[in-house]
Amino acid sequence: MEPTAPQAACFEAGIKFGSLYHQFAGTPVSPDSADSLARAMEEAIENQPYCESVTVAVRAEPLREAIENAGADYTELTGRFLDVSMTIDYEGVTVETSMAMEDGYPLMQVDSVGTPSQ
């Protein structure tokens, strides 16, 4: 059975999140480099097919706390430092997604799926 357009659009969203998270996890990040890293993440993922937009925000306070606790000038990027939203458009189906911390875990989720008839 062929997947429906909404199913394929959700799959595309998952691919983008997997790519974003696993490509950049572990990257050295500091308060001085956080904004440029967020922009690089957005631009990299927006290159992928069907990706309409990506917004990455680095959570400044948890980042500062992690650096202070480590006693270094930087730390490794993990999901706990990121808030992410993406819009995927696949064959007229728009999928809105987000990633935010929930119970200490970076939760990636589909927020809405819209078709042309909606």
C-alpha positions in Angstrom: 0.0 0.0 0.0 1.3 3.5 -0.9 1.5 5.9 1.9 -0.9 8.8 1.9 0.4 12.3 1.3 -0.1 13.2 5.0 1.8 10.1 6.0 4.7 10.9 3.6 4.8 14.5 4.8 5.1 13.3 8.5 7.8 10.9 7.4 9.7 13.8 5.7 9.4 15.8 9.0 10.9 12.9 10.9 13.8 12.7 8.4 14.5 16.4 8.9 14.5 16.1 12.7 16.8 13.0 12.7 19.2 14.8 10.4 19.2 18.0 12.5 19.6 16.3 15.8 22.2 13.7 14.9 24.2 15.9 12.6 24.8 18.6 15.2 24.7 16.7 18.5 28.1 17.0 20.1 29.1 20.2 18.3 31.1 22.5 20.7 28.9 25.4 21.6 29.3 28.5 23.7 27.2 31.6 24.3 29.3 33.4 21.7 28.8 30.8 19.0 25.2 29.8 19.8 23.4 32.1 17.4 25.7 31.3 14.5 25.3 27.6 15.2 21.5 27.9 15.3 21.6 29.7 11.9 23.9 27.0 10.4 21.5 24.3 11.6 18.5 26.2 10.1 20.2 26.7 6.7 21.5 23.1 6.5 18.1 21.6 7.1 16.3 24.0 4.9 18.4 22.6 2.0 16.5 19.3 2.2 13.5 18.6 0.0 10.0 19.7 1.2 11.4 21.8 4.0 9.7 25.2 4.0 11.2 26.7 7.2 13.3 25.8 10.2 13.6 27.9 13.4 16.3 26.9 15.9 16.6 28.8 19.2 19.4 27.9 21.7 18.2 28.1 25.3 20.7 30.5 26.7 20.2 29.9 30.4 20.7 26.1 30.4 23.7 26.6 28.1 25.3 29.1 30.6 24.6 26.8 33.5 26.1 23.8 31.8 29.3 25.7 31.0 29.6 27.1 34.5 29.1 23.6 36.0 31.7 22.1 33.7 34.2 24.9 34.4 35.0 25.3 30.6 34.3 27.9 28.0 32.0 25.7 26.0 30.0 22.5 26.1 28.6 19.9 23.7 25.3 20.7 22.0 22.5 18.4 23.1 18.7 18.6 22.7 18.3 20.2 26.2 19.7 23.4 24.7 17.4 23.6 21.7 13.9 24.7 20.8 13.1 23.8 17.2 10.2 24.2 14.9 9.9 23.1 11.3 7.4 23.4 8.5 7.3 20.7 5.9 5.2 21.0 2.7 4.8 17.7 0.8 2.4 17.6 -2.2 0.2 20.3 -0.7 0.2 18.8 2.8 1.7 21.1 5.5 3.2 19.6 8.6 4.1 21.8 11.6 6.6 20.2 14.0 8.5 21.1 17.1 11.1 19.9 19.5 11.3 21.1 23.1 12.3 19.7 26.5 9.7 17.6 28.2 10.5 15.8 31.5 14.2 16.2 30.8 14.0 14.7 27.3 14.1 16.6 23.9 10.7 15.6 22.5 10.2 15.9 18.8 6.6 16.0 17.7 4.1 16.6 15.0 2.0 19.6 16.0 -0.4 19.7 13.1 -1.0 18.2 9.6 -3.0 20.3 7.2 -4.2 19.3 3.7 -5.5 21.6 1.0 -9.1 20.8 1.8 -8.6 22.0 5.5 
